[in-house]
Amino acid sequence: MKNSTYEVKKSDEYLTKAKEVIPGGIFGHYKYAIRDTGPKFFSRSEGAYFWDLDDNRYVDLMCGYGPSILGYNHPEVEEAFKLSSDKGNTVSLASPVMVDLATELVDMVDIADWALFGKNGGDATSLAVMIAREHTGKKKIIKIDDGYHGVAPWMQDKSRPGIISSDNEHVLKIKWNDSEALEELLDKYGNDIACFISSPYDHPVSRDNSLPEDGY
Ligand SMILES: Cc1ncc(COP(=O)(O)O)c(C=O)c1O
């Protein structure tokens, strides 16, 4: 398929191949980057750029959806990765660098007494909700409508495939920037609310981002 700017033939061929062995071909966050006429797969990356399978070069303003803030193949990051991986990859005991990183994080973040590591954001948000429920002995969670916190069943919409009503029966939703709605829920369910989970600014998948209004 031809793009007005780039040829993406190899990407398209790979997507056809992918659909035979992977549901939808490309899933998760990557699927939102797919455009009929755009690139689907990368071939290499360096600094602020990646190249697609057809060797077109792009500036990656997404920074790999967050983690690549120093750019791809940054020499210091690659060196540290190599040093660590040479010692062993996924060994059956914890690595001491875990303690070093936790110490650094606890020193760096004023409100943090402890650090706990997960393999992704959804692990962290699910753990946060479990900790809040255990600590308060309460069930209900307030979240922002369309606010995204991972793929665990508690945060999926009732209409999603495989979700049953008990998965999220204690999840209450309010609109972003709506302090009144928050206060109403606190009045109504205050004795049973374990936590309010929200990003510091609203960044839903399919709408524009918005900042908190003054006083929110
Ligand atoms: C605010 C927030 N929480 C949780 C997640 C889930 O992270 P992950 O996809 O790494 O599980 C995301 C991912 O975009 C997020 O933006």
The ligand as an ORCA input file, in Angstrom:
! r2SCAN-3c Opt
* xyz 0 1
  C      -1.650      5.782     34.003
  C      -1.333      4.398     33.545
  N      -1.442      3.371     34.430
  C      -1.186      2.099     34.033
  C      -0.793      1.813     32.740
  C      -0.554      0.378     32.351
  O       0.761      0.140     32.052
  P       1.208     -1.227     31.336
  O       0.683     -1.162     29.945
  O       2.714     -1.150     31.390
  O       0.647     -2.370     32.133
  C      -0.646      2.840     31.807
  C      -0.217      2.536     30.425
  O      -0.278      3.363     29.526
  C      -0.930      4.165     32.206
  O      -0.837      5.182     31.338
*
